[in-house]
Amino acid sequence: MTSWVSSPSVFEELFLGRVRHDLLTPFPAQDSADRLTGDAQMERLAVLLRERIDPEAVELSGRLPGGAVEALRDAGFLAMTLDPAIGGLGLSQVNAFRLVHLAASWCTAAAFALGVGNGFGSGSYLAVLPPGPLKDMISARVAAGLVSGGADAEPGGTANRARATTAVPVEGGYLISGQKVFIGNAPVADLMDVSATLAGTSRVRLFFVDTRSPGFVVSARHEFMGLRGAAIGAVRLDDVLVPEWALMPEEGDGWRMRPDAPAAEGPDLAGLAVGARHLVIAPVALALARSCLRWSREFVSRRAVDGRGLGSYDEIQRVLAESAADVYAIESVATWGLLGGAGAPELTAAKNLVSRACWRVADRTVSLMGGEGYETSRSKRRRGAVAAPVERAFRDARALRVAGGVDFMLDAWSAQPALVRCYAGADPAADAGAGGVGGVGVGIGGAGVGVGVVEEQARMLAAACAHLVKAHPREELFERQRTVRLLGRIAGELLGMAVVQARSASTSTNPPAVPAASHDAGPAASHGADAAASHGGDPIAGLAVTGARHRLAGLWARLAEDEPSRASIRFDHLITDLMEN
């Protein structure tokens, strides 16, 4: 299993003004033998999806059909990276990604079942658990056929360090009580790791709970604004007894998906958490963005205005090119995240990069196809129009910016560990006294799209960080969440630019790790690059970099305007005045 650890961190080095091209090149590609192994499993999954899941029926009912999750389990798709000796498929992380991507190109709910089951499922902990009864139990349950997930989020909010769910020590084990929400696979899981605070302490630990235990109740099934049919729900635990050996043997809370949480000693649980999030979010983002690009191209090819083909108009060409560039960026970031030795900081930044890019593509697609009606696919089908499910992709794409940590808070959290290095006296490769925050970022308009622009921007980031670190104690700076968030987002955009450039500059002729898939007549069973994949190459990479530069211009301007005096404004009073007037 991939450890998801990178040292040093490409992302955190950007805060010191250094662009580690040596860690980005040569751009990675999947081994051909491993790819063939994945191809065979993709053929199997494509057949299963066609036979067992109707995406339109899932949209209407809000449920995966009965037996679908069990069919995925029985075929080994909920244990894709686990040892075949216990019923797993023994696949690499990149092939697991490809399978989730294939599922997402057909039905997002099915993709979430796969992503959650493989990323956050109990079997994922086998790689880090020491020998003992807990590892034996999970191995046996996987071998017998297991659907599982993790239960951490609570009604009070996941951002809280504490957990209201408690574990009270009793003879031979613990009694766990509390509520959990937004839990993937909750309505169908057999086993679940549950976070709880040890009674009498502030320590939050993980406990593996059999969902058949007395007192364990699935209290609700969530109906989200998107992700229709995904098996996500709320659970309640009322004095659920778990044996003493069912406690995860570690002291820290490094398993939690907070980039600023202290790392746990022992098992690489933090690596498992960020790797799991990448498996749930990134392949779905890529599949949705590719589908939107394909629908956009098909729409343009069949439409005309006053006898002139829609695709001949300059703005339409630019809209399609921008979406193609975003797809290229998602492909690049996802591939490097899987194969390039990315660690927790990079994968945290990758979550926002891919989900925001997916959202931009979906948003453009809705605008572009508005000429054919702002309708559901069902409404279009009733009147004989092409029934591309754009509205589903739009809702699902927006959900990805919330799932796994809301995007604006991840920006702030991802910046904090890097800023800690700045406070620790790491030597930045920039002149920290050059102009302060207000004096950086305004001169990027003339920069080119070559490698030099990333170095220039990284030096500007280092200068801004050095200025802020010198001007503010750490606690005070971290309280300025908008400032820290902007620094994190700037670094994320720079990481995306560097990865795109590394892919473009690579001499490898291998296709992306996850080639485009179509589900016009069912999930794609062939995995060669189709016409939609022809957007690869320097022109599209250049557009992706240019788009990032434009976003950076706005971010730098906002950072320069984020003066301390703004913190004294009572925004609650302003809002009250607006509502009363």
C-alpha positions in Angstrom: 0.0 0.0 0.0 1.2 3.5 -0.8 2.4 5.4 2.3 1.4 8.8 0.9 4.5 10.4 2.4 6.8 12.9 0.7 9.9 14.4 2.1 10.6 17.2 1.6 7.2 18.7 0.8 6.9 20.3 -2.6 3.9 22.3 -1.3 5.6 23.6 1.9 8.8 24.4 0.1 6.8 27.0 -2.0 6.3 29.0 1.2 10.1 29.3 1.3 10.4 30.4 -2.3 11.6 27.1 -3.6 10.1 25.2 -6.5 11.3 21.6 -6.3 11.3 20.6 -9.9 13.6 17.7 -9.0 10.6 16.2 -7.1 8.2 16.8 -10.0 10.2 15.5 -12.9 10.4 13.2 -14.7 6.6 13.2 -14.6 5.4 9.8 -13.4 3.5 7.2 -15.5 1.8 4.0 -14.6 3.8 0.9 -15.2 2.5 -0.9 -18.3 2.1 -4.3 -16.6 0.2 -2.7 -13.7 -2.0 -0.9 -16.2 -2.9 -4.2 -17.9 -3.8 -5.6 -14.5 -6.1 -2.7 -13.9 -7.6 -3.0 -17.4 -8.9 -6.5 -16.6 -10.6 -5.3 -13.4 -12.1 -2.4 -15.2 -13.7 -4.8 -17.7 -15.3 -6.6 -14.8 -16.5 -3.5 -13.1 -18.0 -2.1 -16.4 -20.1 -5.2 -16.8 -21.3 -5.1 -13.2 -22.3 -1.4 -13.4 -24.2 -1.9 -16.6 -26.1 -4.9 -15.3 -26.8 -3.7 -11.7 -27.1 0.1 -11.7 -29.3 2.4 -13.8 -28.1 5.9 -13.1 -31.5 7.5 -14.0 -33.3 5.1 -11.6 -30.8 6.1 -8.9 -31.5 9.8 -9.5 -35.2 9.2 -9.2 -35.2 7.0 -6.1 -32.3 8.5 -4.3 -31.0 5.0 -3.7 -28.6 2.5 -5.2 -30.7 -0.6 -6.2 -30.9 -3.4 -3.7 -28.0 -5.8 -3.9 -25.7 -3.4 -5.8 -23.3 -2.7 -2.9 -23.3 -6.4 -2.1 -22.5 -7.2 -5.7 -19.5 -4.8 -5.6 -18.4 -6.4 -2.3 -18.7 -10.0 -3.6 -16.7 -9.0 -6.7 -13.9 -7.7 -4.5 -14.4 -4.1 -5.4 -14.6 -3.0 -1.8 -11.2 -4.5 -1.1 -9.4 -3.4 -4.2 -5.9 -2.9 -2.7 -6.1 -5.6 -0.1 -4.3 -9.0 -0.2 -6.0 -11.6 -2.4 -5.4 -14.1 0.4 -8.3 -12.4 2.4 -10.5 -11.7 -0.6 -8.9 -8.5 -1.9 -7.9 -7.8 -5.5 -4.3 -6.8 -4.7 -4.4 -3.7 -6.9 -2.2 -0.7 -6.8 -3.5 2.7 -5.7 -3.5 4.0 -9.2 -5.7 1.1 -10.4 -8.1 1.7 -7.5 -8.3 5.3 -8.6 -9.1 4.2 -12.2 -11.9 1.9 -11.0 -13.5 4.7 -8.9 -13.2 7.0 -11.9 -14.9 4.4 -14.1 -17.7 4.1 -11.6 -18.1 7.9 -11.4 -18.4 8.1 -15.2 -21.5 6.0 -14.8 -23.0 6.8 -11.4 -21.6 9.0 -8.7 -23.3 7.1 -5.9 -21.5 3.9 -7.0 -18.2 5.7 -7.1 -18.7 7.0 -3.5 -19.5 3.5 -2.3 -16.2 2.3 -3.8 -14.2 5.3 -2.7 -15.4 5.2 0.9 -15.2 1.4 1.2 -11.7 1.3 0.0 -10.3 4.5 1.4 -12.0 4.8 4.7 -13.1 1.1 5.2 -11.8 -1.0 8.0 -9.6 -3.0 5.7 -7.5 0.1 4.9 -6.1 -0.1 8.4 -4.6 -3.6 8.0 -1.4 -2.1 6.5 -0.6 -0.2 9.7 -2.1 -2.4 12.5 0.3 -4.6 14.5 -0.4 -8.3 14.9 -3.2 -9.0 17.4 -6.9 -9.6 17.8 -8.0 -6.4 16.1 -6.0 -7.1 12.9 -7.2 -10.7 13.0 -10.8 -9.6 13.3 -10.7 -7.1 10.5 -8.9 -9.7 8.2 -11.5 -12.3 9.0 -14.4 -9.9 8.3 -12.8 -8.8 5.0 -12.4 -12.4 4.0 -16.0 -13.1 4.8 -17.2 -10.1 2.8 -17.2 -6.7 4.5 -18.9 -3.3 3.8 -17.4 -0.7 6.1 -16.7 3.0 6.6 -15.5 5.5 9.2 -17.6 7.6 11.6 -16.0 10.8 12.8 -18.1 13.9 11.9 -20.6 15.0 14.5 -23.6 17.5 14.5 -21.4 20.1 16.2 -19.0 20.2 13.2 -15.9 18.2 12.2 -13.6 21.3 12.7 -13.9 20.9 16.4 -10.9 19.2 17.9 -13.0 17.6 20.7 -15.6 14.9 20.1 -18.9 14.8 22.0 -19.1 11.0 21.5 -17.6 9.4 24.6 -16.1 6.0 25.4 -16.5 5.0 29.1 -14.1 2.3 30.3 -15.9 -0.7 31.7 -14.7 -4.2 32.5 -13.3 -5.7 29.3 -14.0 -2.8 27.1 -15.8 0.5 26.6 -19.3 1.8 26.4 -19.6 4.3 23.5 -22.4 6.9 23.3 -22.9 9.8 20.8 -24.1 10.8 17.4 -22.3 10.9 14.0 -23.4 12.5 10.8 -22.4 12.5 7.1 -21.0 9.0 7.4 -20.2 7.3 4.1 -21.7 3.8 3.8 -23.5 4.2 7.1 -26.8 2.6 5.9 -25.0 -0.5 4.6 -21.8 -0.9 6.7 -21.1 -4.0 8.8 -18.2 -2.5 10.6 -17.2 1.0 11.4 -14.4 2.8 13.1 -15.8 5.4 15.4 -14.0 8.4 17.0 -14.8 9.1 20.6 -13.3 10.9 23.6 -12.0 8.7 26.4 -14.1 9.6 29.4 -12.2 11.7 31.9 -9.6 12.8 29.3 -9.4 15.1 26.2 -8.0 12.3 24.1 -9.9 11.3 21.0 -9.4 7.6 19.9 -10.7 5.3 17.3 -12.8 2.2 18.1 -14.0 -0.5 15.7 -17.7 -1.1 16.2 -19.8 -3.9 14.8 -22.9 -2.2 13.5 -25.0 -5.2 14.6 -24.2 -4.4 18.3 -27.1 -3.4 20.6 -27.4 0.3 20.8 -26.0 1.0 17.3 -28.7 2.7 15.2 -28.7 4.2 11.7 -30.8 7.2 12.7 -31.2 8.9 9.3 -30.2 8.7 5.7 -28.9 12.1 4.4 -30.5 13.6 1.3 -27.8 16.0 -0.1 -28.2 18.7 -2.7 -26.1 16.5 -4.9 -24.7 12.9 -4.7 -28.1 11.4 -5.1 -28.2 7.8 -4.1 -24.9 7.9 -2.2 -25.3 5.7 0.9 -24.4 8.4 3.5 -26.2 8.7 6.8 -26.3 9.5 10.5 -25.8 7.0 13.3 -26.5 7.0 17.0 -24.7 5.0 19.6 -26.4 4.3 23.0 -24.0 2.6 25.3 -22.6 0.4 22.6 -20.2 -2.1 24.1 -16.9 -2.7 22.3 -14.2 -5.0 23.5 -10.9 -3.5 24.8 -8.9 -4.9 21.9 -11.2 -3.0 19.4 -9.4 0.3 20.3 -6.9 1.5 17.6 -3.5 1.2 19.3 -2.2 4.8 18.9 -2.2 7.9 21.1 -2.3 10.9 18.8 -5.1 12.0 16.5 -3.0 12.0 13.3 -5.7 9.8 11.7 -7.9 12.9 11.6 -8.2 14.8 8.3 -7.0 18.1 9.8 -3.7 19.1 8.2 -2.8 21.1 11.3 -3.4 18.1 13.7 -0.3 16.8 15.4 1.1 13.7 13.7 0.5 10.5 15.5 3.5 8.3 16.4 3.6 4.8 15.1 1.1 3.9 12.3 1.0 6.3 9.3 -2.7 7.1 10.0 -2.5 10.6 8.7 -1.3 9.3 5.4 -4.2 6.8 5.2 -6.6 9.7 5.8 -5.4 12.0 3.1 -4.9 9.1 0.7 -8.5 8.0 1.4 -9.8 11.5 0.7 -7.9 11.6 -2.6 -9.5 8.3 -3.6 -13.0 9.6 -2.9 -12.7 13.1 -4.4 -10.2 13.2 -7.2 -11.4 10.4 -9.5 -15.0 11.7 -9.2 -13.9 15.2 -10.0 -12.0 14.0 -13.0 -14.9 11.9 -14.3 -17.5 14.7 -13.8 -15.2 17.3 -15.5 -14.5 14.9 -18.5 -18.2 14.2 -18.9 -19.0 18.0 -18.9 -16.3 18.6 -21.5 -17.7 15.9 -23.7 -21.3 17.1 -23.4 -20.1 20.7 -24.1 -18.3 19.5 -27.3 -21.3 17.5 -28.4 -23.6 20.5 -27.8 -21.4 22.8 -29.8 -21.2 20.4 -32.7 -25.0 20.2 -33.1 -25.9 23.8 -32.5 -25.9 26.8 -34.9 -26.8 30.5 -34.6 -28.2 32.1 -37.7 -26.8 29.3 -39.8 -23.3 29.6 -38.3 -22.0 26.7 -36.4 -21.7 27.4 -32.7 -18.2 26.1 -32.6 -17.0 28.8 -35.0 -17.5 31.6 -32.5 -14.5 32.9 -30.7 -16.0 32.9 -27.2 -17.4 29.4 -27.5 -14.0 28.2 -28.6 -12.5 29.9 -25.5 -15.1 28.4 -23.2 -14.3 24.9 -24.5 -10.5 25.5 -24.3 -10.8 26.7 -20.7 -12.7 23.6 -19.7 -10.2 21.4 -21.6 -7.4 23.1 -19.7 -9.1 22.5 -16.4 -9.5 18.8 -17.2 -5.8 18.7 -18.2 -4.9 20.2 -14.8 -7.1 17.7 -12.9 -5.5 14.9 -14.8 -2.0 16.2 -14.0 -2.6 16.8 -10.3 -4.4 13.5 -9.8 -1.7 11.5 -11.6 1.2 13.1 -9.8 -0.7 12.7 -6.5 -0.9 9.0 -7.1 2.5 8.3 -8.6 4.7 11.2 -7.7 5.4 10.7 -4.0 2.9 13.3 -2.9 2.5 13.6 0.9 -0.3 15.0 3.1 0.4 18.7 2.3 0.3 18.0 -1.5 -2.8 15.8 -1.3 -4.6 18.4 0.8 -3.9 21.1 -1.8 -4.8 18.6 -4.5 -8.3 18.2 -3.0 -9.1 21.9 -3.6 -7.3 22.0 -6.9 -9.3 19.2 -8.5 -12.7 20.0 -6.9 -12.5 23.7 -7.8 -11.4 22.9 -11.3 -14.3 20.4 -11.7 -16.7 23.0 -10.4 -15.5 25.6 -13.0 -16.0 23.1 -15.8 -19.5 22.2 -14.6 -20.4 25.8 -14.2 -19.3 26.6 -17.7 -21.2 23.7 -19.1 -24.5 24.8 -17.5 -24.0 28.2 -19.0 -23.1 26.9 -22.4 -25.9 24.5 -22.6 -28.5 27.0 -21.3 -29.4 27.5 -25.0 -30.9 24.0 -24.9 -32.8 24.7 -21.7 -32.1 25.0 -18.0 -33.7 21.7 -17.5 -33.2 18.3 -15.9 -32.3 15.4 -18.2 -35.8 14.0 -17.6 -37.5 17.1 -18.8 -35.3 17.2 -21.9 -36.0 13.6 -22.6 -39.7 14.1 -22.5 -39.6 16.7 -25.3 -37.1 14.8 -27.4 -34.0 16.9 -26.6 -30.6 15.4 -26.0 -30.7 14.4 -22.3 -27.2 14.9 -21.0 -27.5 14.9 -17.1 -25.7 18.2 -16.7 -27.7 19.2 -13.7 -26.5 16.1 -11.8 -22.9 16.8 -12.6 -23.4 20.4 -11.5 -24.8 19.4 -8.1 -22.2 16.7 -7.6 -19.4 19.0 -8.6 -20.4 21.5 -6.0 -20.6 18.8 -3.4 -17.0 17.9 -3.9 -15.9 21.3 -2.7 -17.6 20.5 0.7 -16.9 16.7 1.0 -13.7 15.9 2.8 -13.4 19.3 4.3 -14.9 22.6 3.0 -12.6 24.2 0.6 -11.9 27.6 2.3 -11.0 26.0 5.6 -8.7 23.5 3.9 -6.8 26.4 2.4 -6.2 27.8 5.8 -5.3 24.5 7.4 -2.9 23.6 4.6 -1.0 26.8 5.1 -0.5 26.5 8.8 2.1 23.8 8.9 4.1 25.6 6.2 3.9 28.8 8.2 5.2 27.0 11.3 8.3 26.2 9.3 8.7 29.9 8.5 8.4 30.7 12.2 10.9 28.0 13.0 13.5 30.0 11.1 13.7 28.0 7.8 15.7 30.1 5.3 13.5 31.5 2.6 14.9 31.8 -0.9 13.5 35.4 -1.1 14.2 38.9 0.1 11.8 39.1 3.1 12.1 42.8 3.3 10.9 43.6 -0.2 7.8 45.6 0.2 5.7 43.6 2.6 2.4 42.0 1.7 1.1 45.1 0.0 4.1 45.4 -2.3 4.0 41.9 -3.8 1.9 40.4 -6.4 1.0 43.4 -8.5 3.6 42.9 -11.2 2.6 39.5 -12.5 0.7 40.7 -15.6 3.7 40.6 -17.9 5.0 37.2 -16.7 5.2 34.5 -19.3 3.7 31.0 -19.0 7.1 29.3 -18.8 8.7 27.8 -15.7 10.0 31.2 -14.6 6.6 32.5 -13.6 6.3 29.8 -10.9 9.7 30.7 -9.4 8.7 34.4 -9.5 5.4 33.7 -7.7 7.1 31.4 -5.2 9.6 34.1 -4.3 6.7 36.6 -3.9 5.0 34.1 -1.6 8.1 33.7 0.5 8.5 37.4 0.8 4.9 37.8 1.9 5.2 35.0 4.5 8.5 36.4 5.8 6.8 39.8 6.2 3.8 38.4 8.0 5.9 36.1 10.3 8.0 39.1 11.3 5.0 41.3 11.9 2.8 38.9 13.9 3.2 36.3 16.6 2.1 32.9 15.3 -1.2 32.7 17.3 -2.1 36.2 16.1 -1.4 35.4 12.4 -3.4 32.2 12.6 -6.4 34.1 14.0 -6.3 36.1 10.7 -8.0 33.3 8.9 -8.5 35.2 5.7 -4.8 36.0 5.4 -3.8 32.4 6.1 -6.4 31.1 3.8 -5.2 33.3 0.9 -1.6 32.1 1.5 -2.7 28.5 1.3 -4.7 29.1 -1.9 -1.8 30.9 -3.5 0.5 28.0 -2.7 -2.1 25.6 -4.0 -2.3 27.4 -7.3 1.5 27.4 -7.6 1.6 23.7 -6.9 -1.0 23.1 -9.7 1.0 25.3 -12.1 4.3 23.4 -11.3 2.7 20.0 -11.7 1.0 21.0 -15.1 4.4 22.3 -16.3 6.2 19.1 -15.2 3.7 17.0 -17.1 3.9 19.2 -20.2 7.7 19.1 -20.2 7.9 15.4 -19.7 9.3 13.4 -22.6 7.0 10.4 -21.6 4.5 9.4 -24.3 2.4 7.4 -21.8 -1.3 8.4 -21.6 -2.7 9.8 -18.4 -3.1 7.3 -15.6 -6.9 7.4 -15.9 -7.9 7.7 -19.6 -11.2 9.2 -20.6 -14.3 7.1 -20.3 -17.7 7.4 -22.0 -21.0 6.0 -20.8 -23.1 6.8 -23.9 -24.0 3.1 -24.2 -22.8 2.0 -20.8 -19.5 2.3 -18.9 -16.5 2.3 -21.1 -14.8 -1.1 -21.3 -11.9 0.0 -23.5 -9.2 2.2 -22.0 -7.4 3.7 -24.9 -7.4 7.5 -25.3 -10.5 8.7 -27.1 -11.0 11.9 -29.1 -11.7 13.8 -25.9 -8.3 13.0 -24.6 -6.7 14.7 -27.6 -6.5 18.0 -25.6 -3.2 17.0 -24.1 -0.1 19.0 -25.0 1.6 22.3 -24.5 -1.2 24.6 -25.8 -3.6 23.2 -23.2 -1.0 23.2 -20.5 -0.3 26.8 -21.3 -4.0 27.7 -21.0 -4.1 25.9 -17.6 -1.1 27.9 -16.4 -2.6 31.1 -17.7 -5.9 30.4 -15.9 -3.9 29.9 -12.7 -2.1 33.2 -13.2 -5.3 35.0 -13.6 -6.7 33.5 -10.4 -3.4 34.4 -8.6 -3.7 38.0 -9.7 -7.0 38.2 -7.8 -5.6 36.3 -4.8 -2.6 38.7 -4.5 -4.8 41.7 -4.7 -7.1 40.3 -2.0 -4.0 39.6 0.2 -2.7 43.1 -0.2 -6.1 44.5 0.8 -6.4 42.3 3.9 -5.4 44.9 6.4 -5.5 44.3 10.1 -8.0 47.2 10.5 -10.6 45.1 8.7 -10.6 42.7 11.7 -12.2 45.4 13.9 -15.3 45.7 11.6 -18.3 44.2 13.3 -19.7 42.4 10.3 -22.6 41.1 12.4 -23.8 44.7 12.9 -23.6 45.4 9.2 -25.6 42.2 8.4 -28.2 43.1 11.0 -28.6 46.6 9.5 -29.1 45.2 6.0 -31.7 42.7 7.2 -33.6 45.4 9.2 -33.5 47.9 6.4 
